[in-house]
Amino acid sequence: EDQYRSKAGASTNIFADGNTIEKRMSDLDLDGVDAELVFPNGSALMAFWTPDPHLSQAQFRVYNDWAHEITKDNRERMNVAACIATGDIDSAVAEVRRVADLGFRVITLPNKPVFNSRNAADLNYNDKKFDPFWDVVQGEDLRITYHVWTGEDPRGAKGPGGAVVNFAVHALGSAAEPLAHMCATGVLDRFPKLRFAVVESGIGWVPWILDAMDEAYRKHHMWVSPKLKHGLPSHYFPECGGATFHG
């Protein structure tokens, strides 16, 4: 039974029909799972890895159409997160509207809108330019997720211990930035119905980042802008945020 479960849903396994929707539904039944939230993997996940938002969005349109087509008859049990490239806001707004019309309820965004950006002047989620994007996401009542391994190249370290550093810091740690952007920059004051989660990025660091944001807000208040309507950044996470750990 453990061997079966470890192989169920894998891209290569000993079960000839292991990748069919029908088989996946039976696996959910076997495990007592009512429904699942489905994220991209493989080539679809790799489509985040480009600084060209139009190339990324073109790939995501193909993925979103494919995911919609194969899961539309099982949408209540297979809730697929549509992929959105956010480096070009107009394109992102158009794709959000399109996937909402297709019936998607969740979108997944890169942890940084401009891939691998190290320049603070580059477009980021705290920029007011994103307001039209947040407005359409809120208006369509879509949930936002930020998925691990997206937005920047996690292969930041080489040599001894590099694999550990890359996983613990450059992959999992990258989710802290979008969480902070959502909670500490006034986005949720302007768009209070937005709901977001950081996904497969671990959860143990969440209490620390909430405490660190509050400490910064208190101790460095003379430089903090904007002033939040509801006090401290940590106030916004229980109401609007969430986090999942990786299996």
Disulfide bonds with the S-S distance in Angstrom:
none
